[in-house]
Amino acid sequence: MTRGLPGNAIEELRSYYDVYMWKGDAPPHYDFLVDEAMKSDALTTLLSDRIDCNLLKSASPKLRIVAQYAVGCDNVDLECATRLGIYVTNTPGVLTEAVADLTWALIMAVARRIVEADRYVRGGDWGRSGIGWHPMLLLGTDVYGKTIGIIGMGRIGQAVARRARGFDMRILYNSRRRLPSDVERELDAEYVSLEELLRDSDVVTLHVPLTSETRHIIDEGKLRLMKRTAMLVNTSRGGVVSTSALVKALKKGWISGAGLDVFDEEPLPPGHPLTMLDNVVLAPHVGSGTKKTRERMAYLVAENLIAFHLGRVPPNLVNTEVVDIRSPGF
């Protein structure tokens, strides 16, 4: 296990596996991870662990399953794993509402300039001003009744849309697959092209996996399509947005602001251009960061590993075609 996990899931695993856990908070060094994978029947990994074909080949045939503590698996070479008969699982579903909540926290924080306001009070500027209230102080933008554009209408995108209904928003979406008509009616969501979504939305929020097709799906050209009064929110993967283009857009006023929980480079280094801008709210990849959610994710990891140990197909198998190459179990 490349990190300790919250809750009691690890104790349940000890009934089926001899568990070795990396003790550090930072990811284990890649070479160390390769060495440990070669000794292991199973790995539990995080998004920050590079599980490439070199590691998988080095660990095969002993390594039989990689249980990812995340929904995304862009750090794992799924094609290589499948070819080698290595099962890859994830933890979907349980973090949907937590990520949707954080998405809305970022939307409101950007729209109402909450971080700036907090800093204004804590730093003493409000007290030093001697002005308790002023008509022009820290004016933000309305969210209620505006248009939200959701890119990626999976579980999390739909959860964001349900919350948007409470704000009486017009809901536009673009996704790889269009929703069934009854779900569109339920969400009151309208399917449009990506370009139309960007042009018409006051809030654009991203909920897509990181793939070759989605990498930098938001680039300079796409940002230039957005309203100057619009905001961009990303709680999916950092790589779906071109960071350099976003910094340029925020500096030049192509858009009004952004709320980001994920980045191309994590952790974001001190002095990064994004940290110098007042019109962006930054969070350190905490979309699923509630105690209940993180514990439920750990239990899904345990369920996947235990099912495999018992010779059953894990409930959250990602590379489902691997079943045709090798049966589950040791």
Secondary structure, DSSP 4 states (H G I P E B T S, - for coil): --S--STTHHHHHTTTS-------SSPPPHHHHHHHHHT-SEEEE-TTS-B-HHHHHHHTTT--EEEESSS--TTB-HHHHHHTT-EEE---STTHHHHHHHHHHHHHHHHTTHHHHHHHHHTTHHHHHT-S--TTTT-----TT-EEEEE--SHHHHHHHHHHHHTT-EEEEE-SSPPPHHHHHHHTEEE--HHHHHHH-SEEEE-----TTTTTSB-HHHHHHS-TT-EEEE-S-GGGB-HHHHHHHHHHTSSSEEEES--SSSSPPTT-GGGG-TTEEE--S-TT-SHHHHHHHHHHHHHHHHHHHTTS--TTBS-GGGGGTS-S--
